[in-house]
Amino acid sequence: MDALLPVLSYATFFLVFVSVFAVIVLGLNLQWGFTGLFNVGVAGFVAIGAYTSAILTAPDYPNQVGGFGLPVVVGMVGAMVTSGLAALVVGVAALRLRHDYLAITTFGIAMTIQLVALNAQWLTGGAFGLQFVPRPFTETFGTTLGANAAYLALCLAILALVYVALERLVRSPFGRVLRAIREDETAAQSLGKRAFVFRLQSFVIGCAVMGLGGALYAHFVGFVAAEDFLPILTFQLWAMLIVGGAGNNRGAVLGAFVVWGVWTLSGNLLRELTPQAEQARGAALQVVLIGIALCAMLVWRPRGLIGERVGEGGKAKRGGS
């Protein structure tokens, strides 16, 4: 039994991160898979959620905003509200832009958020970040494995709740309007649908879900820093959605599992095979490997492992090839 503890500990750690990423990718899937919104600023909204929950729930920081010590559930709700409000401000200004300009705008906003987090010492702790973010279940369970297993159960419950809620949403008349706007915005407007309003609602809901994922990440790691939300995070999340299949929530969850599995496995192999002096280059190779795998997926199955089912996506029909 003792020999299994390291395996169980690593498996729990791995599945917690998969669950957190799956929540975030579900929010991205609502934006891109169902509405066609090219959001390249995912890391920025995840960061807003993580910092919000950390500020609301962590103990007092000297000379910094925060120290409210509120319950973790309040922090998670606050993360969703703050990320949603930020998305509302961004969306009002940016969602009238074309896809390529929207991508540039959201990327710039994400970089701005990351730089603010890096330099706003009074709010985010600057380069040192926010420490002592409360981790649920640590007082209840004496062992790290027990606390992580309980947190995994919480993450899976939240993932299931988000999945069911978004499934009901995209299967409702609201979801059908989103797909109609994605396929032909002019035709949807000719039927009396206010495309901008629906796009804005989708953008806000998706970013609120991303903020929830950021809060889940913060309370598992117990520490939040600006370097956690570099553009590579957005790349990983987009890879998860593309590999899993845009327009299908099951594909979004599967993509999170597959890509994070490939990412961690390749990282472990490169660390074992790369000399100590070449570790930095080995880490760069990890990104290259994911990029190659992504290109292969786009050639082999351009709609992802589980694309949008036939008949649900209008003329696009993003089902598996």
Secondary structure as the mmCIF struct_conf table of DSSP 4:
data_model
#
loop_
_struct_conf.conf_type_id
_struct_conf.id
_struct_conf.beg_label_comp_id
_struct_conf.beg_label_asym_id
_struct_conf.beg_label_seq_id
_struct_conf.end_label_comp_id
_struct_conf.end_label_asym_id
_struct_conf.end_label_seq_id
HELX_RH_3T_P HELX_RH_3T_P1 ASP A 2 LEU A 4
HELX_RH_AL_P HELX_RH_AL_P1 LEU A 5 GLN A 31
TURN_TY1_P TURN_TY1_P1 TRP A 32 THR A 35
HELX_RH_AL_P HELX_RH_AL_P2 VAL A 42 THR A 57
BEND BEND1 ALA A 58 ALA A 58
TURN_TY1_P TURN_TY1_P2 PRO A 62 ASN A 63
BEND BEND2 GLN A 64 VAL A 65
HELX_RH_AL_P HELX_RH_AL_P3 VAL A 72 ALA A 94
TURN_TY1_P TURN_TY1_P3 LEU A 95 ARG A 96
BEND BEND3 LEU A 97 LEU A 97
HELX_RH_AL_P HELX_RH_AL_P4 HIS A 99 ASN A 119
HELX_RH_AL_P HELX_RH_AL_P5 GLN A 121 THR A 124
HELX_RH_3T_P HELX_RH_3T_P2 GLY A 126 PHE A 128
STRN STRN1 LEU A 130 LEU A 130
TURN_TY1_P TURN_TY1_P4 PRO A 136 THR A 140
BEND BEND4 GLY A 142 THR A 143
HELX_RH_AL_P HELX_RH_AL_P6 THR A 144 ARG A 171
BEND BEND5 SER A 172 SER A 172
HELX_RH_AL_P HELX_RH_AL_P7 PRO A 173 GLU A 183
HELX_RH_AL_P HELX_RH_AL_P8 GLU A 185 SER A 190
TURN_TY1_P TURN_TY1_P5 LEU A 191 GLY A 192
HELX_RH_AL_P HELX_RH_AL_P9 ALA A 195 VAL A 221
BEND BEND6 GLY A 222 GLY A 222
STRN STRN2 VAL A 224 VAL A 224
HELX_RH_3T_P HELX_RH_3T_P3 ALA A 226 PHE A 229
BEND BEND7 LEU A 230 LEU A 230
HELX_RH_AL_P HELX_RH_AL_P10 PRO A 231 GLY A 244
TURN_TY1_P TURN_TY1_P6 ALA A 246 GLY A 247
HELX_RH_AL_P HELX_RH_AL_P11 ASN A 249 LEU A 273
BEND BEND8 THR A 274 THR A 274
HELX_RH_3T_P HELX_RH_3T_P4 GLN A 276 GLU A 278
HELX_RH_AL_P HELX_RH_AL_P12 GLN A 279 TRP A 300
TURN_TY1_P TURN_TY1_P7 PRO A 302 ARG A 303
TURN_TY1_P TURN_TY1_P8 LEU A 305 ILE A 306
HELX_LH_PP_P HELX_LH_PP_P1 GLU A 308 ARG A 309
TURN_TY1_P TURN_TY1_P9 VAL A 310 GLU A 312
BEND BEND9 GLY A 313 GLY A 313
TURN_TY1_P TURN_TY1_P10 GLY A 314 ALA A 316
#
